[in-house]
Amino acid sequence: MNQILLIIDAQQELIDGNQKVKPVFNKELLVRNINKVIEKARDTDVPVVFIRDLDVAEGKGDGFQIHNEINVPTEAKFFDKAATNSFYGTGLLEYLKSQHVKHLVIMGCETQHCIDSAVRTATISGFDVTLVGDGHSTVGNDVLSAEQIIKHHNATLHGHYNVDHFSIVRNSEEDLFSPTHDSYR
């Protein structure tokens, strides 16, 4: 099965925060789990794609780059986005279709924005999705803590479907590149 590891907005300033925004929840665990899944992707010859948000650090400098503790494969592909949705205006969908991808493993930031929109858009675009439940994070808001948002999205997106394709949530220690979607159909 053709599949891709899609890591969204795992950028230095977004993960570590800045003068205006605090770091994401459990940032050390997030970085560790991203590295763990990148290693699994390498071991199974699954390509890695990074999405970078042009709003982070005004789209330039070290703050815009992938977090310096993430082990970025030299052959990784990058797409930069101006919108919340990783598929909007980036060429990502065309790339995935050209590679005959059927399954996306998704990780990154921020849970209720870019992660949520990517998972939902992927399912309506013809892909099964595995969201790494311990591989996405956020800073929270005035209504819900970051931990509550993450738990809510893991519960909501597990089993989210659009007739033919859907998402499941699995943790980083699982065999993410052996999708289990067919056992649910």
C-alpha positions as CSV (number, residue, x, y, z in Angstrom):
1,M,0.0,0.0,0.0
2,N,1.3,3.4,-0.9
3,Q,1.4,5.6,2.2
4,I,3.0,8.8,3.5
5,L,3.9,10.2,6.9
6,L,2.5,13.7,6.9
7,I,3.9,16.0,9.6
8,I,2.1,19.3,9.9
9,D,3.5,22.5,11.4
10,A,6.2,20.9,13.5
11,Q,8.0,24.2,13.4
12,Q,10.5,25.6,15.9
13,E,8.5,28.7,17.0
14,L,5.2,26.9,17.0
15,I,6.4,24.1,19.2
16,D,8.6,26.2,21.5
17,G,6.3,29.3,21.6
18,N,7.5,32.9,21.5
19,Q,6.9,36.2,23.4
20,K,3.2,36.1,22.5
21,V,2.3,32.3,22.5
22,K,3.3,29.6,25.0
23,P,4.8,26.3,23.9
24,V,2.5,23.5,22.8
25,F,1.3,21.0,25.5
26,N,3.9,18.2,26.2
27,K,6.3,19.6,23.6
28,E,9.1,17.2,24.6
29,L,6.8,14.2,24.2
30,L,5.6,15.5,20.9
31,V,9.1,15.9,19.5
32,R,10.1,12.4,20.8
33,N,7.0,10.8,19.3
34,I,7.5,12.5,15.9
35,N,11.1,11.2,15.8
36,K,9.9,7.7,16.8
37,V,7.4,7.7,13.9
38,I,9.9,9.1,11.4
39,E,12.2,6.2,12.3
40,K,9.4,3.8,11.7
41,A,8.7,5.4,8.4
42,R,12.4,5.1,7.4
43,D,12.4,1.4,8.5
44,T,9.4,0.7,6.2
45,D,10.5,2.9,3.3
46,V,7.5,5.3,3.8
47,P,8.2,8.8,2.5
48,V,8.0,11.7,4.9
49,V,6.2,15.0,4.0
50,F,6.4,18.1,6.1
51,I,3.9,21.0,5.9
52,R,5.1,24.4,7.1
53,D,2.8,27.3,8.0
54,L,3.9,30.6,6.5
55,D,2.3,32.4,9.5
56,V,4.8,30.9,11.9
57,A,7.7,33.3,12.4
58,E,6.4,35.3,9.5
59,G,7.6,32.5,7.2
60,K,11.3,33.0,7.7
61,G,14.3,32.4,9.9
62,D,15.0,29.6,12.4
63,G,11.5,29.9,13.9
64,F,9.9,29.0,10.6
65,Q,12.0,25.8,10.1
66,I,11.1,22.3,11.3
67,H,12.0,22.0,15.1
68,N,15.7,21.6,15.5
69,E,15.3,18.4,17.6
70,I,13.3,16.6,14.9
71,N,15.3,14.3,12.7
72,V,14.3,15.4,9.3
73,P,15.1,12.8,6.6
74,T,17.2,14.3,3.8
75,E,14.8,13.0,1.3
76,A,11.7,14.5,3.0
77,K,9.4,16.6,0.9
78,F,8.1,20.1,2.0
79,F,5.0,22.1,1.3
80,D,4.4,25.5,2.6
81,K,0.8,26.7,3.3
82,A,-0.9,30.0,3.9
83,A,-4.1,28.5,5.2
84,T,-5.1,26.3,8.1
85,N,-5.8,23.4,5.7
86,S,-2.7,21.7,4.4
87,F,-4.4,20.8,1.2
88,Y,-5.4,24.4,0.3
89,G,-3.1,26.0,-2.3
90,T,-0.1,23.7,-1.6
91,G,0.0,21.0,-4.3
92,L,-0.2,18.4,-1.5
93,L,-3.3,16.6,-3.0
94,E,-1.8,16.5,-6.5
95,Y,1.5,15.1,-5.0
96,L,-0.3,12.4,-3.1
97,K,-2.4,11.4,-6.1
98,S,0.8,11.3,-8.3
99,Q,2.4,8.9,-5.8
100,H,-0.8,6.8,-5.7
101,V,-1.0,7.2,-1.9
102,K,-3.9,5.4,-0.2
103,H,-3.1,5.9,3.5
104,L,-1.8,9.0,5.4
105,V,-0.3,8.8,8.9
106,I,-0.7,12.4,10.3
107,M,1.1,14.1,13.2
108,G,1.9,17.7,14.2
109,C,0.3,20.9,15.4
110,E,-2.2,22.4,16.2
111,T,-4.8,19.8,17.0
112,Q,-8.1,21.8,16.6
113,H,-6.9,23.7,13.6
114,C,-4.5,22.2,11.1
115,I,-4.6,18.6,12.3
116,D,-8.4,18.5,12.3
117,S,-8.8,20.1,8.9
118,A,-6.1,17.8,7.4
119,V,-7.7,14.6,8.7
120,R,-11.2,15.6,7.5
121,T,-10.0,16.8,4.1
122,A,-7.9,13.7,3.6
123,T,-10.9,11.4,4.1
124,I,-13.1,13.3,1.6
125,S,-10.2,13.4,-0.8
126,G,-9.9,9.6,-1.1
127,F,-7.4,8.7,1.7
128,D,-7.6,6.5,4.8
129,V,-6.0,8.3,7.7
130,T,-4.2,7.2,10.8
131,L,-4.0,10.1,13.3
132,V,-1.2,9.5,15.8
133,G,-3.0,10.1,19.0
134,D,0.1,10.9,21.0
135,G,1.7,12.7,18.1
136,H,-0.3,16.0,17.9
137,S,-0.5,19.0,20.2
138,T,-1.8,22.5,20.8
139,V,-1.7,25.3,23.3
140,G,-5.4,25.3,24.3
141,N,-7.7,28.2,24.5
142,D,-10.1,30.1,26.9
143,V,-12.6,27.2,26.8
144,L,-10.6,24.0,26.9
145,S,-7.1,23.1,28.0
146,A,-4.7,21.6,25.4
147,E,-5.1,18.2,27.0
148,Q,-8.9,18.4,26.7
149,I,-8.7,19.5,23.0
150,I,-6.3,16.6,22.2
151,K,-8.5,14.0,24.0
152,H,-11.6,15.4,22.3
153,H,-10.1,15.2,18.9
154,N,-8.7,11.7,19.4
155,A,-12.2,10.6,20.4
156,T,-14.0,12.5,17.6
157,L,-11.6,11.6,14.8
158,H,-11.4,7.9,15.7
159,G,-13.9,6.4,13.3
160,H,-14.6,9.7,11.5
161,Y,-15.7,8.6,8.0
162,N,-16.9,9.9,4.6
163,V,-18.5,6.7,3.3
164,D,-15.4,5.2,1.6
165,H,-12.5,6.5,3.6
166,F,-12.1,7.3,7.3
167,S,-9.7,8.0,10.1
168,I,-8.6,6.0,13.0
169,V,-6.4,7.0,16.0
170,R,-3.5,4.9,17.1
171,N,-0.5,5.7,19.3
172,S,3.1,6.1,18.3
173,E,4.2,2.7,19.7
174,E,1.8,0.9,17.4
175,D,2.5,-0.5,13.9
176,L,1.2,2.7,12.2
177,F,2.3,1.6,8.7
178,S,0.2,-1.5,8.8
179,P,-3.2,0.1,8.5
180,T,-6.1,-1.5,10.2
181,H,-8.9,0.4,8.4
182,D,-10.1,-2.7,6.5
183,S,-11.0,-4.5,9.7
184,Y,-13.5,-1.8,10.4
185,R,-15.2,-1.7,7.0
